Amino acid sequence: MSSRFLLASACLPIAVAASPWQFTQPRDISVVHGPGIFHHLGSDGRFGVSTSDEQVGIVWEDNRDKQPRCYLAVVSPTSGQVLSETKISGEQAAFEPVVQGVDNGLFAVAWEEDGGVWLRLTDDQIAGPALRLDESSAAHVALSWHPM
């Protein structure tokens, strides 16, 4: 009994020191919304939100042009201003986007399209060329970054 109390007491300062949640009004990330448009922000446990320097990257898929495509929004975390919104996928149906912040405001984004996995580096201004990562069919991409 006393060991349980000691363990609970040891955990108490951590719980007390945790910052409280702060809820604000919802913010529009995509400029496109309305009837029949479905924004899907979900990556089966993979990252749909990441940071790079002083920016936040958010990826999702939606059907704004009647076909699922993947997009990246770059947002300022201090002002909440959307700095850019970029289509990252190609012309085929695209799903399951993920994002990983790298250095200097760059984001690596990956997604499934045309039976394969694609990768692109982008910032809040320019999307680099798309690179197919597999030679045959692939799915469920995850990204990670470790600075050298």
C-alpha positions as CSV (number, residue, x, y, z in Angstrom):
1,M,0.0,0.0,0.0
2,S,2.7,2.5,0.9
3,S,4.7,1.7,-2.3
4,R,1.5,2.7,-4.3
5,F,1.2,5.9,-2.5
6,L,4.9,6.7,-3.0
7,L,4.6,6.0,-6.8
8,A,1.5,8.2,-7.0
9,S,3.2,11.0,-5.1
10,A,6.2,10.8,-7.4
11,C,4.0,11.2,-10.4
12,L,2.1,14.2,-8.9
13,P,4.6,16.9,-9.8
14,I,4.5,15.9,-13.4
15,A,0.7,16.1,-13.6
16,V,0.6,19.4,-11.8
17,A,3.4,20.9,-14.1
18,A,1.6,19.9,-17.3
19,S,0.2,22.8,-19.3
20,P,-3.6,23.0,-19.5
21,W,-5.4,22.6,-22.8
22,Q,-6.4,25.8,-24.5
23,F,-9.2,25.7,-27.0
24,T,-9.8,28.5,-29.5
25,Q,-12.2,29.0,-32.3
26,P,-11.8,26.6,-35.2
27,R,-9.7,27.9,-38.1
28,D,-10.1,27.2,-41.8
29,I,-7.0,25.6,-43.2
30,S,-8.3,25.0,-46.8
31,V,-9.8,27.8,-48.8
32,V,-12.1,25.2,-50.5
33,H,-15.1,23.9,-48.6
34,G,-18.8,23.4,-49.1
35,P,-21.5,20.8,-49.9
36,G,-20.1,17.6,-51.2
37,I,-16.4,18.3,-50.3
38,F,-15.0,15.9,-47.8
39,H,-11.7,16.8,-46.1
40,H,-10.0,13.7,-44.8
41,L,-7.3,14.3,-42.3
42,G,-6.2,10.9,-41.2
43,S,-3.2,8.8,-41.8
44,D,-3.8,5.6,-39.9
45,G,-1.4,6.6,-37.1
46,R,1.1,8.3,-39.4
47,F,1.8,12.0,-39.3
48,G,-0.7,14.5,-40.9
49,V,0.8,17.5,-39.0
50,S,4.4,18.4,-38.6
51,T,6.6,21.4,-37.9
52,S,9.7,22.9,-39.7
53,D,11.4,25.9,-38.2
54,E,8.6,28.4,-37.4
55,Q,5.9,26.8,-39.6
56,V,3.3,24.0,-39.3
57,G,2.6,21.7,-42.2
58,I,-0.8,20.0,-42.4
59,V,-1.7,17.4,-45.1
60,W,-5.1,16.0,-46.1
61,E,-7.0,14.6,-49.0
62,D,-10.2,16.1,-50.4
63,N,-12.4,15.7,-53.4
64,R,-12.8,19.3,-54.5
65,D,-12.5,18.3,-58.1
66,K,-14.5,15.1,-57.9
67,Q,-11.4,13.0,-57.4
68,P,-9.4,12.5,-54.2
69,R,-6.2,14.5,-54.2
70,C,-3.7,15.4,-51.6
71,Y,-2.9,18.9,-50.3
72,L,-0.4,20.6,-48.0
73,A,-1.2,23.8,-46.0
74,V,1.7,25.7,-44.4
75,V,0.5,27.7,-41.3
76,S,2.1,30.2,-39.0
77,P,1.7,28.8,-35.5
78,T,1.7,32.3,-33.9
79,S,-0.8,34.1,-36.1
80,G,-2.7,31.0,-37.4
81,Q,-2.4,32.5,-40.9
82,V,-2.4,30.0,-43.7
83,L,0.8,30.9,-45.7
84,S,0.0,28.6,-48.6
85,E,-2.1,25.7,-49.7
86,T,-0.6,23.4,-52.4
87,K,-1.8,20.4,-54.3
88,I,1.0,17.9,-53.7
89,S,-0.4,14.9,-55.6
90,G,-0.7,14.3,-59.4
91,E,-3.7,13.7,-61.6
92,Q,-4.6,10.2,-60.4
93,A,-6.7,9.4,-57.3
94,A,-4.4,10.0,-54.3
95,F,-4.8,9.0,-50.7
96,E,-3.1,8.8,-47.3
97,P,-0.8,11.8,-47.3
98,V,1.8,12.2,-44.6
99,V,4.1,15.1,-43.8
100,Q,7.5,15.4,-42.0
101,G,9.1,18.7,-41.3
102,V,12.8,18.9,-42.2
103,D,15.2,21.9,-41.9
104,N,14.7,25.5,-43.1
105,G,11.0,25.5,-43.5
106,L,11.0,22.5,-45.8
107,F,8.5,19.7,-45.6
108,A,8.7,16.2,-47.0
109,V,5.3,15.0,-48.1
110,A,4.4,11.5,-49.3
111,W,1.2,9.9,-50.5
112,E,-0.3,6.9,-52.3
113,E,-1.2,7.4,-56.0
114,D,-1.5,5.2,-59.1
115,G,-0.7,2.1,-57.1
116,G,2.5,3.5,-55.7
117,V,4.1,5.8,-53.1
118,W,5.3,9.3,-54.1
119,L,7.5,11.8,-52.3
120,R,8.0,15.5,-52.8
121,L,9.9,18.3,-50.9
122,T,8.1,21.6,-50.6
123,D,8.0,24.8,-48.6
124,D,5.3,27.5,-48.4
125,Q,6.1,28.7,-51.9
126,I,7.3,26.0,-54.3
127,A,6.6,22.3,-54.5
128,G,9.5,20.3,-55.8
129,P,9.2,17.5,-58.3
130,A,7.4,14.3,-57.3
131,L,9.5,11.2,-57.1
132,R,8.0,7.7,-57.2
133,L,9.6,5.6,-54.4
134,D,8.7,2.1,-55.5
135,E,9.1,0.1,-58.6
136,S,5.9,-1.9,-58.2
137,S,2.9,-1.5,-56.1
138,A,3.2,0.0,-52.6
139,A,1.1,1.6,-49.9
140,H,1.0,3.0,-46.3
141,V,4.0,5.3,-46.4
142,A,5.5,6.8,-43.2
143,L,8.2,9.4,-43.0
144,S,10.9,10.3,-40.4
145,W,13.6,12.9,-40.2
146,H,16.9,12.9,-38.4
147,P,19.2,15.9,-38.9
148,M,22.8,15.0,-39.5
